[in-house]
Amino acid sequence: MDGFWRKAAGPKSSKDVKAELLRESEHHTVCPWKGTASYYDLMVDGKANKDAAWFYPTPKKAAEHIAGRVAFWKGVRVVE
């Protein structure tokens, strides 16, 4: 799963993630070993890709390596 993750200094605060394309979502999920995930809708050309990005604001100890990272799915193609 680490292939999904992009480095970020923190959600919406990194040169690697364009904050202007993210809109906070009210959706959350819970993973027993990572913790509670928060989501963003990805906004492109005025259209929302709902809950297409997620992150763990305070991951559990077992998942500390994903702190400060944002993951993408739902057809999102990340280009460097």
Biopython code that builds the backbone (N, CA, C, O; Angstrom):
import numpy as np
from Bio.PDB.StructureBuilder import StructureBuilder

atoms = [
    (1, "MET", "N", (0.806, -1.194, 0.000)),
    (1, "MET", "CA", (0.000, 0.000, 0.000)),
    (1, "MET", "C", (0.847, 1.256, 0.000)),
    (1, "MET", "O", (0.339, 2.316, -0.365)),
    (2, "ASP", "N", (2.107, 1.197, 0.388)),
    (2, "ASP", "CA", (2.920, 2.400, 0.453)),
    (2, "ASP", "C", (3.043, 3.102, -0.894)),
    (2, "ASP", "O", (3.389, 4.282, -0.934)),
    (3, "GLY", "N", (2.769, 2.410, -1.994)),
    (3, "GLY", "CA", (2.823, 3.035, -3.303)),
    (3, "GLY", "C", (1.804, 4.148, -3.461)),
    (3, "GLY", "O", (1.981, 5.023, -4.308)),
    (4, "PHE", "N", (0.755, 4.137, -2.677)),
    (4, "PHE", "CA", (-0.271, 5.165, -2.738)),
    (4, "PHE", "C", (0.168, 6.462, -2.065)),
    (4, "PHE", "O", (-0.354, 7.532, -2.378)),
    (5, "TRP", "N", (1.101, 6.373, -1.164)),
    (5, "TRP", "CA", (1.411, 7.502, -0.283)),
    (5, "TRP", "C", (2.347, 8.501, -0.936)),
    (5, "TRP", "O", (3.309, 8.122, -1.604)),
    (6, "ARG", "N", (2.060, 9.769, -0.741)),
    (6, "ARG", "CA", (2.891, 10.865, -1.201)),
    (6, "ARG", "C", (3.363, 11.634, 0.016)),
    (6, "ARG", "O", (2.592, 11.885, 0.942)),
    (7, "LYS", "N", (4.638, 12.008, 0.009)),
    (7, "LYS", "CA", (5.169, 12.773, 1.132)),
    (7, "LYS", "C", (4.468, 14.122, 1.221)),
    (7, "LYS", "O", (4.161, 14.760, 0.215)),
    (8, "ALA", "N", (4.235, 14.519, 2.429)),
    (8, "ALA", "CA", (3.670, 15.846, 2.679)),
    (8, "ALA", "C", (4.135, 16.293, 4.048)),
    (8, "ALA", "O", (4.272, 15.477, 4.960)),
    (9, "ALA", "N", (4.375, 17.569, 4.195)),
    (9, "ALA", "CA", (4.776, 18.092, 5.500)),
    (9, "ALA", "C", (3.601, 17.990, 6.455)),
    (9, "ALA", "O", (3.785, 17.963, 7.671)),
    (10, "GLY", "N", (2.457, 17.935, 5.938)),
    (10, "GLY", "CA", (1.210, 17.821, 6.682)),
    (10, "GLY", "C", (0.117, 18.048, 5.666)),
    (10, "GLY", "O", (0.358, 18.694, 4.647)),
    (11, "PRO", "N", (-1.042, 17.552, 5.902)),
    (11, "PRO", "CA", (-2.109, 17.744, 4.930)),
    (11, "PRO", "C", (-2.285, 19.216, 4.585)),
    (11, "PRO", "O", (-2.351, 20.072, 5.467)),
    (12, "LYS", "N", (-2.359, 19.489, 3.314)),
    (12, "LYS", "CA", (-2.575, 20.835, 2.789)),
    (12, "LYS", "C", (-1.423, 21.792, 3.084)),
    (12, "LYS", "O", (-1.619, 23.007, 3.056)),
    (13, "SER", "N", (-0.224, 21.272, 3.367)),
    (13, "SER", "CA", (0.867, 22.198, 3.656)),
    (13, "SER", "C", (2.180, 21.764, 3.014)),
    (13, "SER", "O", (3.249, 22.020, 3.568)),
    (14, "SER", "N", (2.117, 21.120, 1.869)),
    (14, "SER", "CA", (3.334, 20.616, 1.260)),
    (14, "SER", "C", (3.459, 21.032, -0.188)),
    (14, "SER", "O", (2.459, 21.183, -0.890)),
    (15, "LYS", "N", (4.686, 21.217, -0.631)),
    (15, "LYS", "CA", (4.921, 21.496, -2.045)),
    (15, "LYS", "C", (4.603, 20.278, -2.898)),
    (15, "LYS", "O", (4.390, 20.408, -4.104)),
    (16, "ASP", "N", (4.567, 19.092, -2.289)),
    (16, "ASP", "CA", (4.287, 17.869, -3.032)),
    (16, "ASP", "C", (2.797, 17.631, -3.261)),
    (16, "ASP", "O", (2.422, 16.811, -4.099)),
    (17, "VAL", "N", (1.960, 18.331, -2.535)),
    (17, "VAL", "CA", (0.513, 18.183, -2.663)),
    (17, "VAL", "C", (-0.073, 19.570, -2.901)),
    (17, "VAL", "O", (0.142, 20.486, -2.107)),
    (18, "LYS", "N", (-0.815, 19.723, -3.997)),
    (18, "LYS", "CA", (-1.397, 21.024, -4.317)),
    (18, "LYS", "C", (-2.650, 21.246, -3.470)),
    (18, "LYS", "O", (-3.719, 20.711, -3.763)),
    (19, "ALA", "N", (-2.497, 22.039, -2.425)),
    (19, "ALA", "CA", (-3.578, 22.269, -1.462)),
    (19, "ALA", "C", (-4.825, 22.852, -2.116)),
    (19, "ALA", "O", (-5.940, 22.588, -1.665)),
    (20, "GLU", "N", (-4.650, 23.633, -3.164)),
    (20, "GLU", "CA", (-5.806, 24.262, -3.801)),
    (20, "GLU", "C", (-6.719, 23.244, -4.490)),
    (20, "GLU", "O", (-7.843, 23.582, -4.860)),
    (21, "LEU", "N", (-6.257, 22.015, -4.666)),
    (21, "LEU", "CA", (-7.071, 20.967, -5.279)),
    (21, "LEU", "C", (-7.808, 20.109, -4.256)),
    (21, "LEU", "O", (-8.603, 19.244, -4.624)),
    (22, "LEU", "N", (-7.543, 20.348, -2.969)),
    (22, "LEU", "CA", (-8.142, 19.532, -1.912)),
    (22, "LEU", "C", (-9.241, 20.290, -1.181)),
    (22, "LEU", "O", (-9.100, 21.471, -0.864)),
    (23, "ARG", "N", (-10.331, 19.592, -0.923)),
    (23, "ARG", "CA", (-11.416, 20.147, -0.117)),
    (23, "ARG", "C", (-11.735, 19.129, 0.980)),
    (23, "ARG", "O", (-11.973, 17.954, 0.701)),
    (24, "GLU", "N", (-11.735, 19.595, 2.225)),
    (24, "GLU", "CA", (-11.968, 18.679, 3.342)),
    (24, "GLU", "C", (-13.309, 17.973, 3.204)),
    (24, "GLU", "O", (-14.318, 18.576, 2.840)),
    (25, "SER", "N", (-13.289, 16.697, 3.502)),
    (25, "SER", "CA", (-14.489, 15.865, 3.475)),
    (25, "SER", "C", (-14.884, 15.565, 4.927)),
    (25, "SER", "O", (-14.059, 15.648, 5.836)),
    (26, "GLU", "N", (-16.122, 15.226, 5.120)),
    (26, "GLU", "CA", (-16.568, 14.838, 6.461)),
    (26, "GLU", "C", (-16.411, 13.335, 6.686)),
    (26, "GLU", "O", (-16.734, 12.827, 7.760)),
    (27, "HIS", "N", (-15.921, 12.636, 5.685)),
    (27, "HIS", "CA", (-15.778, 11.179, 5.751)),
    (27, "HIS", "C", (-14.549, 10.788, 6.586)),
    (27, "HIS", "O", (-13.489, 11.403, 6.466)),
    (28, "HIS", "N", (-14.700, 9.778, 7.416)),
    (28, "HIS", "CA", (-13.605, 9.235, 8.220)),
    (28, "HIS", "C", (-13.765, 7.720, 8.267)),
    (28, "HIS", "O", (-14.881, 7.202, 8.234)),
    (29, "THR", "N", (-12.640, 7.019, 8.345)),
    (29, "THR", "CA", (-12.653, 5.576, 8.537)),
    (29, "THR", "C", (-11.664, 5.239, 9.638)),
    (29, "THR", "O", (-10.798, 6.046, 9.978)),
    (30, "VAL", "N", (-11.798, 4.047, 10.190)),
    (30, "VAL", "CA", (-10.908, 3.627, 11.268)),
    (30, "VAL", "C", (-10.231, 2.318, 10.884)),
    (30, "VAL", "O", (-10.886, 1.352, 10.493)),
    (31, "CYS", "N", (-8.923, 2.309, 11.004)),
    (31, "CYS", "CA", (-8.117, 1.107, 10.796)),
    (31, "CYS", "C", (-7.596, 0.688, 12.167)),
    (31, "CYS", "O", (-7.100, 1.534, 12.911)),
    (32, "PRO", "N", (-7.694, -0.594, 12.522)),
    (32, "PRO", "CA", (-7.266, -1.010, 13.856)),
    (32, "PRO", "C", (-5.794, -0.763, 14.146)),
    (32, "PRO", "O", (-5.426, -0.576, 15.306)),
    (33, "TRP", "N", (-4.940, -0.757, 13.124)),
    (33, "TRP", "CA", (-3.514, -0.547, 13.419)),
    (33, "TRP", "C", (-2.977, 0.811, 12.980)),
    (33, "TRP", "O", (-1.927, 1.235, 13.462)),
    (34, "LYS", "N", (-3.686, 1.519, 12.058)),
    (34, "LYS", "CA", (-3.233, 2.852, 11.638)),
    (34, "LYS", "C", (-3.938, 3.971, 12.389)),
    (34, "LYS", "O", (-3.336, 5.019, 12.628)),
    (35, "GLY", "N", (-5.188, 3.778, 12.765)),
    (35, "GLY", "CA", (-5.944, 4.811, 13.469)),
    (35, "GLY", "C", (-7.074, 5.348, 12.611)),
    (35, "GLY", "O", (-7.578, 4.652, 11.729)),
    (36, "THR", "N", (-7.471, 6.582, 12.868)),
    (36, "THR", "CA", (-8.589, 7.207, 12.162)),
    (36, "THR", "C", (-8.078, 8.014, 10.973)),
    (36, "THR", "O", (-7.210, 8.875, 11.121)),
    (37, "ALA", "N", (-8.623, 7.727, 9.799)),
    (37, "ALA", "CA", (-8.248, 8.439, 8.580)),
    (37, "ALA", "C", (-9.234, 9.567, 8.314)),
    (37, "ALA", "O", (-10.434, 9.427, 8.549)),
    (38, "SER", "N", (-8.721, 10.674, 7.826)),
    (38, "SER", "CA", (-9.527, 11.792, 7.349)),
    (38, "SER", "C", (-9.384, 11.844, 5.835)),
    (38, "SER", "O", (-8.384, 11.382, 5.285)),
    (39, "TYR", "N", (-10.380, 12.404, 5.166)),
    (39, "TYR", "CA", (-10.414, 12.389, 3.705)),
    (39, "TYR", "C", (-10.536, 13.780, 3.112)),
    (39, "TYR", "O", (-10.980, 14.724, 3.765)),
    (40, "TYR", "N", (-10.126, 13.879, 1.847)),
    (40, "TYR", "CA", (-10.310, 15.083, 1.040)),
    (40, "TYR", "C", (-11.026, 14.703, -0.239)),
    (40, "TYR", "O", (-10.839, 13.607, -0.766)),
    (41, "ASP", "N", (-11.854, 15.623, -0.739)),
    (41, "ASP", "CA", (-12.360, 15.527, -2.100)),
    (41, "ASP", "C", (-11.297, 16.202, -2.962)),
    (41, "ASP", "O", (-10.733, 17.222, -2.567)),
    (42, "LEU", "N", (-11.028, 15.649, -4.112)),
    (42, "LEU", "CA", (-10.066, 16.228, -5.040)),
    (42, "LEU", "C", (-10.838, 17.029, -6.073)),
    (42, "LEU", "O", (-11.691, 16.481, -6.772)),
    (43, "MET", "N", (-10.549, 18.315, -6.177)),
    (43, "MET", "CA", (-11.278, 19.220, -7.060)),
    (43, "MET", "C", (-10.445, 19.516, -8.316)),
    (43, "MET", "O", (-9.374, 20.118, -8.232)),
    (44, "VAL", "N", (-10.950, 19.085, -9.480)),
    (44, "VAL", "CA", (-10.256, 19.325, -10.743)),
    (44, "VAL", "C", (-11.279, 19.793, -11.771)),
    (44, "VAL", "O", (-12.308, 19.148, -11.976)),
    (45, "ASP", "N", (-10.989, 20.907, -12.407)),
    (45, "ASP", "CA", (-11.877, 21.479, -13.427)),
    (45, "ASP", "C", (-13.306, 21.640, -12.911)),
    (45, "ASP", "O", (-14.267, 21.403, -13.644)),
    (46, "GLY", "N", (-13.441, 22.043, -11.653)),
    (46, "GLY", "CA", (-14.755, 22.293, -11.070)),
    (46, "GLY", "C", (-15.532, 21.042, -10.683)),
    (46, "GLY", "O", (-16.682, 21.136, -10.255)),
    (47, "LYS", "N", (-14.921, 19.884, -10.826)),
    (47, "LYS", "CA", (-15.587, 18.626, -10.479)),
    (47, "LYS", "C", (-14.902, 18.000, -9.271)),
    (47, "LYS", "O", (-13.686, 18.092, -9.103)),
    (48, "ALA", "N", (-15.724, 17.354, -8.427)),
    (48, "ALA", "CA", (-15.204, 16.719, -7.213)),
    (48, "ALA", "C", (-15.050, 15.219, -7.404)),
    (48, "ALA", "O", (-15.975, 14.536, -7.844)),
    (49, "ASN", "N", (-13.868, 14.720, -7.067)),
    (49, "ASN", "CA", (-13.643, 13.281, -6.964)),
    (49, "ASN", "C", (-13.727, 13.013, -5.458)),
    (49, "ASN", "O", (-12.751, 13.182, -4.727)),
    (50, "LYS", "N", (-14.911, 12.593, -5.014)),
    (50, "LYS", "CA", (-15.226, 12.498, -3.588)),
    (50, "LYS", "C", (-14.321, 11.503, -2.858)),
    (50, "LYS", "O", (-14.147, 10.357, -3.273)),
    (51, "ASP", "N", (-13.753, 11.992, -1.751)),
    (51, "ASP", "CA", (-12.937, 11.165, -0.852)),
    (51, "ASP", "C", (-11.780, 10.469, -1.585)),
    (51, "ASP", "O", (-11.439, 9.329, -1.268)),
    (52, "ALA", "N", (-11.186, 11.150, -2.552)),
    (52, "ALA", "CA", (-10.126, 10.560, -3.374)),
    (52, "ALA", "C", (-8.747, 10.635, -2.721)),
    (52, "ALA", "O", (-7.794, 10.043, -3.226)),
    (53, "ALA", "N", (-8.632, 11.348, -1.618)),
    (53, "ALA", "CA", (-7.353, 11.436, -0.908)),
    (53, "ALA", "C", (-7.615, 11.254, 0.573)),
    (53, "ALA", "O", (-8.639, 11.694, 1.096)),
    (54, "TRP", "N", (-6.681, 10.600, 1.243)),
    (54, "TRP", "CA", (-6.852, 10.418, 2.682)),
    (54, "TRP", "C", (-5.521, 10.488, 3.390)),
    (54, "TRP", "O", (-4.460, 10.338, 2.784)),
    (55, "PHE", "N", (-5.600, 10.721, 4.691)),
    (55, "PHE", "CA", (-4.394, 10.817, 5.518)),
    (55, "PHE", "C", (-4.760, 10.472, 6.954)),
    (55, "PHE", "O", (-5.933, 10.443, 7.325)),
    (56, "TYR", "N", (-3.751, 10.215, 7.737)),
    (56, "TYR", "CA", (-3.932, 9.909, 9.157)),
    (56, "TYR", "C", (-3.322, 11.057, 9.956)),
    (56, "TYR", "O", (-2.099, 11.136, 10.074)),
    (57, "PRO", "N", (-4.150, 11.951, 10.508)),
    (57, "PRO", "CA", (-3.625, 13.106, 11.237)),
    (57, "PRO", "C", (-2.749, 12.703, 12.419)),
    (57, "PRO", "O", (-1.736, 13.345, 12.693)),
    (58, "THR", "N", (-3.135, 11.655, 13.107)),
    (58, "THR", "CA", (-2.349, 11.161, 14.250)),
    (58, "THR", "C", (-2.344, 9.634, 14.202)),
    (58, "THR", "O", (-3.094, 8.980, 14.926)),
    (59, "PRO", "N", (-1.489, 9.070, 13.338)),
    (59, "PRO", "CA", (-1.471, 7.608, 13.225)),
    (59, "PRO", "C", (-0.984, 6.948, 14.502)),
    (59, "PRO", "O", (-0.245, 7.538, 15.290)),
    (60, "LYS", "N", (-1.416, 5.710, 14.686)),
    (60, "LYS", "CA", (-0.951, 4.929, 15.839)),
    (60, "LYS", "C", (0.530, 4.600, 15.667)),
    (60, "LYS", "O", (1.085, 4.750, 14.579)),
    (61, "LYS", "N", (1.154, 4.159, 16.732)),
    (61, "LYS", "CA", (2.594, 3.890, 16.745)),
    (61, "LYS", "C", (3.023, 2.952, 15.613)),
    (61, "LYS", "O", (4.057, 3.180, 14.986)),
    (62, "ALA", "N", (2.250, 1.915, 15.348)),
    (62, "ALA", "CA", (2.608, 0.949, 14.305)),
    (62, "ALA", "C", (2.637, 1.571, 12.910)),
    (62, "ALA", "O", (3.232, 1.004, 11.993)),
    (63, "ALA", "N", (2.005, 2.725, 12.743)),
    (63, "ALA", "CA", (1.928, 3.371, 11.433)),
    (63, "ALA", "C", (2.599, 4.738, 11.417)),
    (63, "ALA", "O", (2.282, 5.569, 10.566)),
    (64, "GLU", "N", (3.501, 4.980, 12.323)),
    (64, "GLU", "CA", (4.161, 6.282, 12.382)),
    (64, "GLU", "C", (4.836, 6.660, 11.069)),
    (64, "GLU", "O", (4.986, 7.845, 10.772)),
    (65, "HIS", "N", (5.243, 5.672, 10.284)),
    (65, "HIS", "CA", (5.923, 5.950, 9.013)),
    (65, "HIS", "C", (5.029, 6.642, 7.983)),
    (65, "HIS", "O", (5.538, 7.158, 6.989)),
    (66, "ILE", "N", (3.708, 6.665, 8.196)),
    (66, "ILE", "CA", (2.828, 7.363, 7.257)),
    (66, "ILE", "C", (2.406, 8.736, 7.753)),
    (66, "ILE", "O", (1.621, 9.417, 7.093)),
    (67, "ALA", "N", (2.911, 9.148, 8.898)),
    (67, "ALA", "CA", (2.603, 10.494, 9.406)),
    (67, "ALA", "C", (3.085, 11.518, 8.381)),
    (67, "ALA", "O", (4.183, 11.391, 7.838)),
    (68, "GLY", "N", (2.265, 12.527, 8.122)),
    (68, "GLY", "CA", (2.643, 13.568, 7.183)),
    (68, "GLY", "C", (2.568, 13.149, 5.729)),
    (68, "GLY", "O", (3.181, 13.783, 4.870)),
    (69, "ARG", "N", (1.826, 12.092, 5.439)),
    (69, "ARG", "CA", (1.663, 11.640, 4.058)),
    (69, "ARG", "C", (0.189, 11.642, 3.677)),
    (69, "ARG", "O", (-0.692, 11.487, 4.522)),
    (70, "VAL", "N", (-0.052, 11.818, 2.398)),
    (70, "VAL", "CA", (-1.404, 11.795, 1.858)),
    (70, "VAL", "C", (-1.450, 10.686, 0.810)),
    (70, "VAL", "O", (-0.526, 10.555, 0.008)),
    (71, "ALA", "N", (-2.508, 9.896, 0.810)),
    (71, "ALA", "CA", (-2.677, 8.818, -0.162)),
    (71, "ALA", "C", (-3.813, 9.167, -1.113)),
    (71, "ALA", "O", (-4.742, 9.888, -0.752)),
    (72, "PHE", "N", (-3.726, 8.640, -2.344)),
    (72, "PHE", "CA", (-4.734, 8.907, -3.366)),
    (72, "PHE", "C", (-5.229, 7.599, -3.967)),
    (72, "PHE", "O", (-4.498, 6.611, -4.037)),
    (73, "TRP", "N", (-6.489, 7.616, -4.401)),
    (73, "TRP", "CA", (-7.069, 6.481, -5.099)),
    (73, "TRP", "C", (-8.214, 6.983, -5.951)),
    (73, "TRP", "O", (-8.256, 8.175, -6.256)),
    (74, "LYS", "N", (-9.137, 6.140, -6.347)),
    (74, "LYS", "CA", (-10.292, 6.495, -7.168)),
    (74, "LYS", "C", (-9.861, 7.103, -8.507)),
    (74, "LYS", "O", (-10.389, 8.126, -8.941)),
    (75, "GLY", "N", (-8.893, 6.450, -9.146)),
    (75, "GLY", "CA", (-8.479, 6.874, -10.466)),
    (75, "GLY", "C", (-7.498, 8.032, -10.514)),
    (75, "GLY", "O", (-7.165, 8.505, -11.601)),
    (76, "VAL", "N", (-7.030, 8.496, -9.379)),
    (76, "VAL", "CA", (-6.093, 9.613, -9.345)),
    (76, "VAL", "C", (-4.738, 9.160, -9.868)),
    (76, "VAL", "O", (-4.206, 8.134, -9.443)),
    (77, "ARG", "N", (-4.198, 9.922, -10.776)),
    (77, "ARG", "CA", (-2.865, 9.668, -11.320)),
    (77, "ARG", "C", (-1.955, 10.756, -10.780)),
    (77, "ARG", "O", (-2.146, 11.937, -11.067)),
    (78, "VAL", "N", (-0.971, 10.355, -10.002)),
    (78, "VAL", "CA", (-0.036, 11.311, -9.409)),
    (78, "VAL", "C", (1.147, 11.449, -10.343)),
    (78, "VAL", "O", (1.775, 10.458, -10.718)),
    (79, "VAL", "N", (1.453, 12.692, -10.720)),
    (79, "VAL", "CA", (2.613, 12.952, -11.566)),
    (79, "VAL", "C", (3.608, 13.789, -10.788)),
    (79, "VAL", "O", (3.245, 14.663, -10.001)),
    (80, "GLU", "N", (4.860, 13.497, -11.030)),
    (80, "GLU", "CA", (5.943, 14.208, -10.316)),
    (80, "GLU", "C", (6.263, 15.497, -11.035)),
    (80, "GLU", "O", (7.141, 16.243, -10.603)),
]
sb = StructureBuilder()
sb.init_structure("model")
sb.init_model(0)
sb.init_chain("A")
sb.init_seg("    ")
for serial, (resi, resn, name, xyz) in enumerate(atoms, 1):
    if name == "N":
        sb.init_residue(resn, " ", resi, " ")
    sb.init_atom(name, np.array(xyz, "f"), 0.0, 1.0, " ", f" {name:<3s}", serial, name[0])
structure = sb.get_structure()
